[in-house]
Amino acid sequence: MNDQPAPDLEARLRQIGAERYHDKHPFHRLLHSGGCTPDQVRAWVINRYYYQSRIPMKDAAFMSRVEDPALRRAWRSRIEDHDGTAEQEGGIRRWLRLARGVGLDPDYVASTQGVLPATRFAVDAYVRYVRDQPLLQAVAASLTELFAPAIHEERIAGLLRHYDFANADTVSYFRHRLTEAPKDVAFGLSWVLEHATTPERADMAVAALVFKMDVLWAQLDALYAAYVTPALIPPGAWRPGEGMAR
Amino acid sequence: MNDQPAPDLEARLRQIGAERYHDKHPFHRLLHSGGCTPDQVRAWVINRYYYQSRIPMKDAAFMSRVEDPALRRAWRSRIEDHDGTAEQEGGIRRWLRLARGVGLDPDYVASTQGVLPATRFAVDAYVRYVRDQPLLQAVAASLTELFAPAIHEERIAGLLRHYDFANADTVSYFRHRLTEAPKDVAFGLSWVLEHATTPERADMAVAALVFKMDVLWAQLDALYAAYVTPALIPPGAWRPGEGMAR
């Protein structure tokens, strides 16, 4: 036990990203290289919407446990980024413009009908984790954002190069995340390094980031199993042709 | 069962206020009429701070359960009102200026040391209620704000008339609530009336408001028992002389 951050904690966290971040998942490789069919893109948009839509609930669950007004204030911008403000439409509406761009009815997507059960289980597990675990782990779990700008850059370029639906309007969600995620993660990383003051607490932060990597990866596994190869769509989940824009 | 709001629900809710709102508690009568000693005012400021400080956590707990981004957006301003924004210091800091005004160390008050256990139990019960109960009840519980402007008016006038510490700076918390509470409650009341579409749901809303009245009243009971007559301060709670500004 000591009162200094474990000197190698940041390196350990970055190593987890190098090994486990979902940029390495075959579904993303397929998506970014232009290999997805229109329906595979739609399945991704529908399922990933569920994750997006729960992020502000996750952040509110975090704030509901924070006694320090300054920390709540710092965290609140995450909810604003997703839900929007008087001036900014917010990430959720931007995602629904992507949905419209790939030919889906935004109301169908927003209803979260047709989302794969495995997507719900993974995402709901994340919200519950943030509600129940120590604050250190709740913050550390958010550090997947460390690795988000690289995947967003790759995605914007890949989508614009390979898909007809991709344009400034439909990729605007990702463009905004390029500036939002670094702001959030700079705060979150320094908070974790400051509060992981013992080897035990450093291990807790590492475990939390691994957990969150699993949450992201599991969503793509479910997508791949259901819609790529072999396509094995579970009962009740979205099927090609459903939920199209009228 | 029907699908219209019970026509008398608003009247029932207002009747609960007429019978149970804490403007009728002897502690408030004492406070507003100039009958409190400086230490009794301090005890009130210390204990009421605990309630103030948990309100944004309660509102975040509510938002963590709301799936509709529009409802979350509408609710978010409550957290901003208390925690502050770039432009507005927020209610918690205003309350700490009142603390300073009555001779307390704001850091002592913000530490929530010395808060009566009964205050904590009542307030924590409210946060838990909002986290666990149906959304209708969580919103209905907030409707004590229907009755807040009248008590704030009475309090501002009473404090300014009777106490040396009272001035525009120290009562600014209450002045801001005069405009914030009506905005919140207009939204909350119409939401409750819109969603209490059966007699059973109307009864749920009524029960929630009664619960919240109890939360407010119990805090004053504890204050009165500990600091007024007979003064019976429980172990660990604030004692006159502690936590004074340096």
Boltz contact constraints between the chains, C-beta under 6 A:
constraints:
  - contact:
      token1: [A, 56]
      token2: [B, 72]
      max_distance: 6.0
  - contact:
      token1: [A, 57]
      token2: [B, 64]
      max_distance: 6.0
  - contact:
      token1: [A, 60]
      token2: [B, 60]
      max_distance: 6.0
  - contact:
      token1: [A, 60]
      token2: [B, 63]
      max_distance: 6.0
  - contact:
      token1: [A, 60]
      token2: [B, 64]
      max_distance: 6.0
  - contact:
      token1: [A, 61]
      token2: [B, 64]
      max_distance: 6.0
  - contact:
      token1: [A, 63]
      token2: [B, 60]
      max_distance: 6.0
  - contact:
      token1: [A, 64]
      token2: [B, 57]
      max_distance: 6.0
  - contact:
      token1: [A, 64]
      token2: [B, 60]
      max_distance: 6.0
  - contact:
      token1: [A, 64]
      token2: [B, 61]
      max_distance: 6.0
  - contact:
      token1: [A, 64]
      token2: [B, 64]
      max_distance: 6.0
  - contact:
      token1: [A, 69]
      token2: [B, 83]
      max_distance: 6.0
  - contact:
      token1: [A, 69]
      token2: [B, 92]
      max_distance: 6.0
  - contact:
      token1: [A, 72]
      token2: [B, 56]
      max_distance: 6.0
  - contact:
      token1: [A, 72]
      token2: [B, 83]
      max_distance: 6.0
  - contact:
      token1: [A, 73]
      token2: [B, 83]
      max_distance: 6.0
  - contact:
      token1: [A, 83]
      token2: [B, 69]
      max_distance: 6.0
  - contact:
      token1: [A, 83]
      token2: [B, 72]
      max_distance: 6.0
  - contact:
      token1: [A, 83]
      token2: [B, 73]
      max_distance: 6.0
  - contact:
      token1: [A, 92]
      token2: [B, 69]
      max_distance: 6.0
